[in-house]
């Protein structure tokens, strides 16, 4: 009986211990790629001037010098990873329907650019593989998952196959995080799981060894400084969602925020660059 208990404990440690430390180990390895410690995150790419979540938006964000690019991932009906924020294609394409009810072929027939401007007519909804292919290896990729465990699992496999584990941050809730961890505990996760209290939300990444957390601007309160200090003491990087005010760039960075998500990329980057 005693031997069986010892064996069980050892097996559990093989799963639990790497899950707790490995995300922080991956974060530590960023120095090998000269990854930025702070900066501005292009929310859905350069979405102010380009159609969100398209290659055009990401290429513009890269050109402008964003330190992090955020984009959203979903699964098509035939289980292909595509970049789309909404559950449906209605708002950002000329099509109609839920992403999960459409095949990749059907989605690729849609125009994902003309809604923004005639200049972008013909822009397509990209796959995750296509997006990873164009990304530099020295910026952070804030990959926001819009789905469950299966999506997390599939995303982790693509990230590893593309050799992007050093820069990929999977922003997701519990189910998708479980899928990611099944593939590799070394992939960094950003906590966006909704909690009953702010304290519980802050505790989550610390207890689970997540490398990042996303703090929302509607959660600012008198405890923000204390919360950020606690996160920093536990080596958790902070993504702040969101700010469009150039006057807040220095304030947020001084407070300890690492990356500020924004839709107004050009002016926020200008304010950041003026500080450095």
ABEGO torsion letter per residue (X at the ends): XAAAAAAAAAAAAAAAAAAAAAAAAAAAAAAAAGBBABEBBBBGEBAAABBBGBAAAAAAAAAAGBABBBBBBBBBAAGBBBBBABABAAAABABBEBAAABBAAAAAABBAAAAABAAABGBBBBBAAAAAAABBAABBBBBBBBEBAAAAAAAAAAAAAAGAAAABBBBBBAAAAAAAAAABAABBBBBABBBABAAAAAAAAAAAGBABBBBBAAABBAAAAAAAAAAAAAGBBBBBOBBABAAAAAAAAAAGBABBBBABAAAAAAAAAAAX
